[in-house]
């Protein structure tokens, strides 16, 4: 499974942790399952959390599937209008200790904040996270929720 560092806003992480949000939406993403280490942007600026995401699904494919379900189709179009092209199911959520950007820079030197995401394999950061990030018990998302059309491109209150 690929390992990535994924940028996320702190309030996005809160609704993922609460299991309210079970899909992640991005402009571009992989078509394979990934383990995503979460870099939380300002004001936190650090790494805290790991999610496992399933294979990416093209929003164009969802539009075809839900073309006769106006409410879902409309939500998909709204997400597309924000620049999203992919949807990934969040299969599991794991809280971790928090490691600040500043601490990482002190410990390993230069740290590049992800603009979206980047691959961790073979990087010094990957080894650092393996040694310093403490994972709590992972929570698996109920797979039956992925079959519910109301979950697709859902509007979240931030």
N, C-alpha and C positions, 0 to 999 in steps of 0.2 A: 504494500500500500504506500502510495506517495505521501510524503510529509511536507507540509507547507507552513509558512508564516502568513497569516491572514489578518489584514487590518479590519477592525470593527469599531464602531462608536460604542462608548460605555453603555448607553441606554439600549443599544441593540443587543449587547451581551446580557443585560438584565432580562429582556423578554425571552431570550433564548434559554437562560437558566430557569426561568419560571415555567418553561415548556409551553408557553403561549405561542411562540414562533417555532415552527417545525420545518420551515424551508428557508434557505438563504438564497438571495438573488444577486446576480452579478452580471456585468457586461460581458465578461469572458470567463470561462472556467474549463476544467477538464471533464472528459467523459468517463471518468473512472472514480472509484471510491478513494477518498483522501482523509488523512488525519491532519486537522488544521489546528495549529497553535495560534492562539489569538493575541494579537497586539492591539491593545485598547488605546485609542487615540486620546487627545487632550480632553479633559484635564488630567487624566490618569497617566498616560504615556508609559505603558509597560505591558508585560506579558502576563496574562492571568486567564487560564482556561484552555481546554482542548475539546474540539468537537470532531466527531467522525461524520463525514458527509458521503452520501451515496452518489451514484453517477449523475452527472449533470443532464438536465432535460432542457431542450430548446423551447423557448416560449412560443416560437412559430409552430412547433408540433402540438403544443397545448391548445393553441388557437384553433387548429384543425379539429382536435378532439372535442373541444367545447363550443364549436361554432353554432350549435343549436341551443346553447344554454347562455342566454344573453347576459345574465348577471356575472357569471364566471368569465365569459369572453370579454366583457367590459373591463373587469379588473385586470385581466392579462394585458389588455391594450394600455391601461393606465401604467402598469409596471414597465411596459415597453417604452412608453413615452418618457420615462425617467432614465432611459438608457440601458435598462436591464434586458438581457437576451437569454439568460440561463437561470434555471431553478435547480437547486440541489437539496434533496431531503436531508435533514439533520437526524442522523441515526442514533447518536449518543452524545451526551454532554458530560464533561468532567471539569469540576472546579479544581483550581490549583492555587498554590501560593502565588503571591504577586512579586514579579521581578521588574523593577523600574528600568527604563531606558538608561538612566544615569548609571545604575549599578552595572548593567551589561557593558556599557562603555568603559567603566573603570576596570572591570574584570577581563574583558577580551579586546578592548580597543574599539575601533570603528564599528558602529552599528547602523545599518540602513533600515529606516522605517519603510515598511511595505506600502507601495502605492497599489492597493488591491491585495496582491499576494505575491510571494516568491517561494521557490523550492528550497527546502532545508538540506536535502541529501548532500552529504559530503562537506558541509560548511562547518566552520568552527562553532557557529551558533547552535547547530544541531547537537554537537557533543556537549556544549555548555548547558543546554536545556535538559538533556538526558541526565546530567549530573546534579543540576540545581532546581529543577522544577519538580515539585511534589504533587502528584496527582491524588485526588480524593476518589472515592468510588464513582465510577461512571454510571450515569442514568441512561437507560435505553428508552427511546421514544416508542410508544405503542404503535406497531406497524399498521394497525387498523385505521389510524388517523390519516395515513397517507392516501387512503381510498376515499376520503371525504372531500367533495368538491369545494365546500366552504373554506377549506384550509388553503386553497390555491390562490396566490396573490391577494391574500387577506390584508385588509387595512388595519394597521396597528396604531394604537394611541401612544404617541411618544410624549 
